[in-house]
Amino acid sequence: MTAPGGEVSKARQFALEAADGAMEHGEQSLAVLALHDVARLGAPRSVAARLRHLASTVEGPLALACAAHAEALAAHDGPGLDQASEAFEAMGAMLLAAEAAAEAAATYRTNGKKGTMLASSARARRLLESCEGGRTPALSGLAPYPLTPREREVAMLAATGLTSPEIAERLVLSVRTVEGYLQHAYDKLGIAGRGDLHSVFNTSVVRQDPPHPQSGR
């Protein structure tokens, strides 16, 4: 999907005409993609109902995901956009998944939900890394990552459940330095502490306890 010269309205009209042409030739799958482009270009309400109807007749998960994405966009539904992102990722449509996550982040930002905004933003950036520099209108508002590379590295390790001494040992830093990086990360992300990191980085806390001294291992 492109918008030549930034003329989004013309791009939407072109996509609508492409959808109508596809329907005339019985190419419903192509019509789904064209209508979804209209939604992605900022007019989801105008095509959401048509996409939902087509999703009931076109086989495969993509049509359903496109319809759900358009509906969530039209409703400014952050959780719905997150779900659409997950659905696109599951089928390997990484750019669409990144867009939906970025749109979820924008919705959360508007509603003042900083924690979920940061989590969706981090997800969008992760997905975008596999898109080889893909840029679309939906991704243009993605906020710059607020952490330095080292702050992010330390925070991500903390998000997995590692303690500050464990992080310090792994990165060859002092515990005090690790704690400093973490505090900077908390301040920039607007969170209270370690307990909020896993939601920002979309990680699960996994701890590997050391073997018992008498286990012989």
Sequence and secondary structure as in RCSB ss.txt:
>XXXX:A:sequence
MTAPGGEVSKARQFALEAADGAMEHGEQSLAVLALHDVARLGAPRSVAARLRHLASTVEGPLALACAAHAEALAA
HDGPGLDQASEAFEAMGAMLLAAEAAAEAAATYRTNGKKGTMLASSARARRLLESCEGGRTPALSGLAPYPLTPR
EREVAMLAATGLTSPEIAERLVLSVRTVEGYLQHAYDKLGIAGRGDLHSVFNTSVVRQDPPHPQSGR
>XXXX:A:secstr
   GGG HHHHHHHHHHHHHHHHHTT HHHHHHHHHHHHHTT GGGTHHHHHHHHTTS SHHHHHHHHHHHHHHH
T HHHHHHHHHHHHHTT HHHHHHHHHHHHHHHHHTT HHHHHHHHHHHHHHHGGGTS   GGGTT     S HH
HHHHHHHHHTT  HHHHHHHHT  HHHHHHHHHHHHHHHT  SGGGHHHHHT          TTS  
